[in-house]
């Protein structure tokens, strides 16, 4: 009996110690800025819910000039700000990207109010580019779930700004330079649509035409920016057909896009901490940003050339140009019949690169002694603006 009493006394004491050790006064909230100095357009009140704005997470280490507006999900009814806003923001800070977590207006506000808030956030970031050390041409948007729907709407509905606007923010473009979508609501009209998001966005009496108007698989155009999408096969709340439909629309329109569908994971996984496969999605997104030239300034350069191995054109292999600047994209190509060509869209920026050449062996109907192997990894090449060419004459002894 006394042992039980002792435990009942010690446990609360420990709880008090722990609470004091991690007190609320240690939390330093990030800076919040409203998107409009006066009342926001169509505002119906004066509470925080009526005042859209952004929490600012500057990249304090290795800032590279890229920025991202993050739209947490919540069915247009709530904001999942922590695991779909703050936590991703800190990852992007770690790779040099300044993040802005968006507080956009929710139901009972209806379309187009959330879109106005997202567009304003993109304009706001660009209008404060000098203050935050941001490249206006590398400003993107990320959204999860219903925030993913807001993102899919933002990448398909935008304008170049109003050069004659009295408000300097409104002079800026609302077109994102890239979009990242996590388990997004995309369609409001298909059989896999998320009905709750549609009703919160348009109201209980919305028509089929209204739902279709913001089913963004129908709104992709050649002007849609590059997109990265991830989803899970086990998501029953917002099925993966949403991401698939948007990817296919991008592919048809010639918009660069990358889609990852992971087998495991329910809806709302956020960063999926400690899951050995699913937690890799945000690392893949960071790599995608790099390979699309979004973590570095400067134009990408094309290169072409020939590769000989032991005096003969290399039959089958690869060549990679790996920049000293690890934010710059790696330029990579297959070598076939001794030739390779990398267009500017897949090239790297000006600067010094290491060059790695790999032989992929022989093209044969069965196993051969010609296994894949690195032919050379101690070469360098410096990309310059304009024409780039590198011919190599290598041997197995390089």
Secondary structure as GFF3:
##gff-version 3
##sequence-region A 1 398
A	DSSP	alpha_helix	2	21	.	.	.	ID=ss1
A	DSSP	three_ten_helix	24	26	.	.	.	ID=ss2
A	DSSP	beta_strand	31	34	.	.	.	ID=ss3
A	DSSP	three_ten_helix	48	50	.	.	.	ID=ss4
A	DSSP	beta_strand	53	57	.	.	.	ID=ss5
A	DSSP	beta_strand	67	71	.	.	.	ID=ss6
A	DSSP	pi_helix	82	86	.	.	.	ID=ss7
A	DSSP	alpha_helix	87	94	.	.	.	ID=ss8
A	DSSP	beta_strand	98	103	.	.	.	ID=ss9
A	DSSP	alpha_helix	113	127	.	.	.	ID=ss10
A	DSSP	alpha_helix	129	132	.	.	.	ID=ss11
A	DSSP	beta_strand	139	144	.	.	.	ID=ss12
A	DSSP	alpha_helix	145	154	.	.	.	ID=ss13
A	DSSP	three_ten_helix	168	171	.	.	.	ID=ss14
A	DSSP	beta_strand	178	182	.	.	.	ID=ss15
A	DSSP	alpha_helix	195	202	.	.	.	ID=ss16
A	DSSP	alpha_helix	208	213	.	.	.	ID=ss17
A	DSSP	three_ten_helix	216	218	.	.	.	ID=ss18
A	DSSP	beta_strand	226	232	.	.	.	ID=ss19
A	DSSP	alpha_helix	241	253	.	.	.	ID=ss20
A	DSSP	beta_strand	257	262	.	.	.	ID=ss21
A	DSSP	three_ten_helix	278	280	.	.	.	ID=ss22
A	DSSP	alpha_helix	281	291	.	.	.	ID=ss23
A	DSSP	beta_strand	300	301	.	.	.	ID=ss24
A	DSSP	beta_strand	303	309	.	.	.	ID=ss25
A	DSSP	beta_strand	312	313	.	.	.	ID=ss26
A	DSSP	beta_strand	316	323	.	.	.	ID=ss27
A	DSSP	beta_strand	331	336	.	.	.	ID=ss28
A	DSSP	beta_strand	339	342	.	.	.	ID=ss29
A	DSSP	three_ten_helix	344	346	.	.	.	ID=ss30
A	DSSP	beta_strand	348	349	.	.	.	ID=ss31
A	DSSP	beta_strand	351	359	.	.	.	ID=ss32
A	DSSP	beta_strand	373	383	.	.	.	ID=ss33
A	DSSP	beta_strand	392	394	.	.	.	ID=ss34
###
